Amino acid sequence: MDTSNLAPDINWVSKGAVTQVKSIGNNCRSQWAFASTGAVEGRIFINTNVLPTISEQQLIDCSGAYGNYGCSGGRMENSFNFYKNNDPLNSRDYPYTAFDGYCKQDSFKGVGKVTSWTHVPPNSVEQLQAALNLGPVAVALETDKPAFMNYKSGVILNSCGKSVNGAGLAVGYATDNDLGLYFVVKMPFGTNWGDQGYVRIGATADNICGILTDASYPN
C-alpha cells in the first residue's frame, strides 16, 4: 500500500463516517461484530455520503458458516466474506440483543454492498496509516490488560499486551507534542468507558495493544 503521501492526521469521526458509540453489553463476546459493522458503515458513507447504522446481530446470528461463532467470538475478515454474499442490514430492522439467536435476515432489505475487502500488511505503522487514509479500519486488539480496561485519557504507550483477543474500529490518527503519533480507536463499550468510548493507542513499532497485528477494511 502506498505510504508516500500520508495525511498528517486523519479523523473519520469529524468527517461524518462514524456512528455513535455502541455497547456489546455484558453477555456477548461480540467486539468483532462491532468492528466489522463500523468499518462497513464508514465505507458506505464514503461511497454514498449516507451513514447507516448496521446490525451487529445479523453477523452474530447469520455468519456462522463463514467461520464466526456468534457471542463466542469471530473475526472481521470472516464478516467481510459474509457481506460479499449477504447485504448488511439496518440495526433498526435487526436490533442487537447481546445473545445468540436464529438468523432472520431474509425478512429485511440490505442497506449497502461489500464487494471485497483488504487485509492491511501487519506490523507496520505506515501501512495502517495508509489504510486509514482510505477509511475506518477494523483492528484486532488485546483488550484484557489493566492499561486498556482502565483507560480514561491520554495515550497508551506500554503494558497493553500483543496477544489479540478483542477488536475495535480505528477511526484516525494524530500526533501529540509529547507522546508522539497515536491511533484513535472506537470501542463498543459504551460512552462511559475510556474517553467517551474511544481510546488512543501509541503508533510505534512496538505494536502496542497488538493494533498492527490483524487489521482489515471493506472495499
C-alpha positions in Angstrom: 0.0 0.0 0.0 1.4 3.4 -1.0 2.7 5.4 2.0 4.3 8.3 0.1 1.6 10.8 0.6 0.0 10.2 4.0 -2.1 12.9 5.5 -0.5 14.4 8.7 -3.7 13.4 10.6 -7.0 11.7 9.9 -10.3 12.0 11.8 -13.2 10.0 10.3 -15.4 11.0 13.2 -15.3 14.6 12.3 -15.8 13.7 8.6 -19.1 12.1 9.5 -18.1 8.4 8.7 -18.6 7.0 12.2 -21.8 6.2 14.0 -22.3 6.9 17.7 -20.5 4.7 20.3 -22.3 1.4 20.8 -22.1 -1.2 23.6 -21.7 -5.0 23.5 -23.4 -5.4 26.9 -22.2 -8.0 29.4 -23.3 -11.3 27.9 -21.7 -11.4 24.4 -18.1 -11.5 23.1 -19.0 -9.5 20.0 -16.3 -6.9 19.7 -15.5 -8.5 16.3 -19.0 -7.8 15.1 -19.0 -4.1 16.1 -15.6 -3.6 14.5 -16.9 -5.2 11.3 -20.1 -3.1 11.1 -18.2 0.1 11.9 -15.8 -0.5 9.0 -18.8 -1.2 6.7 -20.7 1.8 8.0 -17.7 4.0 7.2 -17.2 2.5 3.7 -20.9 3.0 2.8 -20.7 6.7 3.9 -17.6 7.3 1.9 -19.2 5.8 -1.2 -22.7 7.3 -0.8 -22.5 10.2 1.7 -25.2 8.3 3.7 -24.2 6.9 7.1 -26.3 3.8 8.1 -26.3 2.1 11.5 -25.6 -1.6 10.6 -26.9 -4.6 12.6 -24.3 -6.5 14.6 -27.0 -9.0 15.5 -27.1 -10.1 11.8 -23.5 -11.1 12.0 -24.0 -12.9 15.3 -27.0 -14.9 14.1 -26.2 -15.4 10.4 -22.4 -15.6 9.7 -21.6 -19.0 11.3 -21.0 -20.6 8.0 -18.2 -18.1 7.4 -16.3 -19.1 10.5 -17.8 -16.8 13.1 -19.1 -18.1 16.5 -21.7 -15.5 17.5 -21.3 -14.5 21.1 -18.4 -16.9 21.5 -16.2 -14.8 19.1 -15.4 -14.2 15.5 -13.2 -12.4 13.0 -13.7 -9.3 10.9 -12.3 -10.9 7.8 -15.0 -13.7 8.1 -17.6 -10.9 8.5 -16.5 -9.2 5.3 -16.6 -12.5 3.4 -20.2 -12.9 4.7 -21.1 -9.5 3.5 -19.8 -10.3 0.0 -22.8 -12.7 -0.3 -25.3 -11.1 2.2 -26.1 -7.4 2.2 -25.7 -5.7 5.6 -29.0 -4.8 7.4 -30.0 -1.7 9.3 -29.9 -2.2 13.1 -33.4 -0.8 13.4 -34.6 -3.8 11.4 -32.4 -6.3 13.1 -31.6 -4.9 16.6 -28.9 -6.1 18.9 -29.8 -8.5 21.7 -26.4 -9.5 23.1 -27.4 -13.1 22.7 -27.1 -15.8 20.0 -30.3 -16.1 18.0 -31.8 -17.6 14.9 -31.0 -15.9 11.6 -33.8 -13.7 10.4 -32.0 -11.7 7.7 -34.3 -12.8 4.8 -37.1 -10.6 6.2 -35.3 -7.3 5.5 -33.7 -5.3 2.8 -30.0 -4.5 2.8 -28.6 -1.0 3.2 -25.4 -1.4 1.1 -22.9 -3.6 -0.6 -19.5 -5.1 0.1 -17.7 -6.5 -2.9 -14.3 -7.2 -1.5 -12.0 -6.4 1.4 -8.3 -5.7 2.1 -6.0 -7.0 4.7 -3.6 -4.4 6.0 0.1 -5.6 5.8 0.8 -6.4 9.5 3.4 -4.9 11.9 3.7 -1.5 10.0 2.6 1.8 11.4 2.7 3.4 7.9 0.6 0.7 6.4 -2.2 1.2 9.0 -1.9 4.9 8.4 -2.3 4.4 4.7 -5.4 2.3 5.2 -6.8 4.9 7.5 -6.3 7.5 4.7 -9.0 5.5 2.8 -11.5 5.0 5.6 -12.1 3.5 9.1 -10.3 0.2 9.7 -11.3 -2.8 11.8 -8.4 -3.8 14.1 -7.8 -6.8 16.4 -6.5 -5.8 19.8 -5.6 -7.2 23.2 -8.2 -5.7 25.5 -7.8 -7.6 28.8 -4.8 -5.8 30.4 -5.5 -3.1 33.1 -3.8 -0.5 30.9 -6.6 -0.9 28.4 -9.5 -1.9 30.6 -9.0 1.1 32.9 -8.1 3.6 30.2 -9.6 7.1 30.7 -7.4 9.6 28.8 -4.1 10.2 27.2 -2.2 7.7 25.0 -1.5 4.0 25.9 2.2 3.5 25.3 3.0 0.3 27.1 1.8 -2.5 29.4 -1.1 -3.4 27.0 0.0 -6.7 25.6 0.0 -8.0 22.0 -2.0 -11.2 22.2 -5.1 -10.1 20.4 -8.4 -11.2 21.9 -10.7 -8.3 21.1 -11.4 -5.7 18.4 -12.2 -2.1 17.7 -12.6 0.4 14.9 -9.6 2.6 14.1 -11.0 5.9 13.1 -7.9 8.0 12.6 -4.5 9.1 13.9 -2.9 12.3 15.1 0.3 13.4 16.9 0.7 14.6 20.5 3.6 17.0 21.0 4.9 15.0 24.0 3.6 11.5 23.3 4.1 11.2 19.6 1.9 9.6 16.9 -1.1 7.7 18.0 -4.1 5.9 16.6 -7.7 6.7 17.7 -9.9 3.6 18.2 -13.7 3.4 18.8 -14.6 0.6 21.2 -18.0 -1.0 21.7 -18.1 -0.5 25.5 -20.5 2.5 25.7 -19.6 6.1 26.3 -18.9 5.7 30.0 -15.8 3.7 29.1 -12.5 5.3 28.1 -12.7 8.8 26.6 -16.3 8.9 25.7 -16.0 5.4 24.2 -12.6 6.0 22.5 -9.0 5.0 23.2 -5.7 6.4 21.9 -3.0 3.9 21.3 0.6 4.8 20.5 1.6 4.3 16.9 5.0 2.7 17.2 6.9 -0.3 16.0 6.2 -1.9 19.4 2.7 -2.9 18.2 1.0 -1.5 21.3 -2.1 -3.5 22.2 -1.5 -5.6 19.1 -3.0 -2.9 16.9 -0.7 -3.7 14.0 -1.4 -7.5 14.1 -4.6 -8.0 12.2 -6.3 -5.1 10.5 -8.7 -5.1 7.6 -11.3 -3.0 5.8 -14.1 -3.5 3.2 -13.9 -2.1 -0.3 
